[in-house]
């Protein structure tokens, strides 16, 4: 049980890190206000800024779980972590029924980490 709690905390921190690594100046103003003037190189870029820059072309229902919503990112980024945990610990895939519970718990931990 303790390993699942540690996995939840590490997964939430990784999601938070990925969220901030994909940010750069100018994207938020374009996304929220419809301003088409990008502020290239104004202040800073995250290490993975290009994910958000090119991901803006995706529909919003794909943007949210990939990079733009901390709570929604739990569904996508939690899935490969949880399946990887099952695989590397040689746990049977019968335990995939725990995945929805894991994602809901991860959303809760994400909310706690974001505050």
C-alpha positions in Angstrom: 0.0 0.0 0.0 2.8 2.4 0.8 4.3 1.9 -2.6 1.1 2.9 -4.3 1.0 6.1 -2.1 4.6 6.9 -3.1 3.7 6.2 -6.7 0.8 8.6 -6.5 2.9 11.4 -5.0 5.7 10.9 -7.5 3.3 10.8 -10.4 1.6 14.0 -9.2 5.0 15.7 -9.0 6.0 14.5 -12.4 2.7 15.8 -13.9 3.3 19.2 -12.2 6.9 19.2 -13.6 5.8 18.3 -17.1 3.1 21.0 -17.0 5.7 23.7 -16.2 8.3 22.2 -18.5 5.9 22.7 -21.4 5.2 26.4 -20.7 6.6 29.4 -22.4 5.8 33.1 -22.6 3.2 34.0 -25.1 1.2 30.8 -25.2 -1.1 31.6 -22.3 -2.1 35.0 -23.8 -2.8 33.4 -27.2 -4.8 30.6 -25.7 -6.9 32.6 -23.3 -7.4 35.9 -25.1 -7.2 35.0 -28.8 -4.2 37.3 -29.3 -2.3 36.1 -32.4 0.9 38.0 -31.6 3.3 35.5 -30.1 5.9 36.9 -27.7 8.9 34.9 -29.0 11.8 34.7 -26.6 10.4 37.3 -24.3 11.4 35.9 -20.9 11.7 32.2 -20.7 10.9 28.8 -22.2 10.5 25.5 -20.5 12.6 22.5 -21.6 9.6 21.0 -23.4 8.1 24.3 -24.7 7.6 22.8 -28.2 5.0 20.3 -26.9 2.7 23.2 -26.0 3.7 25.3 -29.0 2.8 22.6 -31.6 0.1 21.1 -29.4 -2.1 24.2 -29.7 -3.1 22.9 -33.1 -4.8 19.8 -31.4 -8.4 19.9 -30.4 -9.0 21.1 -26.8 -10.2 17.6 -25.7 -6.7 16.3 -26.6 -4.8 19.3 -25.2 -6.1 19.0 -21.7 -4.9 15.4 -20.9 -1.6 15.9 -22.7 -0.4 19.3 -21.4 -2.9 22.0 -20.5 -4.8 20.9 -17.4 -3.2 19.5 -14.3 -6.3 17.6 -13.2 -7.0 16.2 -16.7 -3.4 15.1 -17.1 -3.9 12.4 -14.5 -5.9 10.3 -17.0 -3.1 10.2 -19.7 0.1 10.5 -17.6 -1.3 8.2 -14.9 -2.0 5.4 -17.3 1.5 4.7 -18.5 2.9 5.1 -14.9 0.3 2.6 -13.5 0.7 0.1 -16.3 4.5 0.4 -16.0 4.2 -0.2 -12.2 2.2 -3.4 -12.9 4.7 -4.5 -15.5 7.9 -3.9 -13.6 6.6 -5.4 -10.4 5.3 -8.4 -12.3 1.8 -7.9 -11.1 -1.0 -9.6 -13.1 -3.0 -7.5 -15.5 -6.1 -8.6 -13.6 -5.4 -5.6 -11.4 -6.2 -3.2 -14.2 -9.6 -2.7 -12.4 -7.6 -0.6 -9.9 -6.7 1.9 -12.7 -9.9 4.1 -12.3 -9.4 4.3 -8.6 -5.7 5.2 -9.1 -6.6 8.0 -11.6 -9.2 9.4 -9.2 -6.8 9.4 -6.4 -4.2 11.0 -8.6 -6.6 13.8 -9.4 -7.0 14.4 -5.7 -3.2 14.4 -5.1 -2.8 16.7 -8.1 -5.2 19.2 -6.6 -3.4 19.0 -3.3 0.0 19.5 -4.9 -1.2 22.4 -7.0 -2.4 24.4 -3.9 
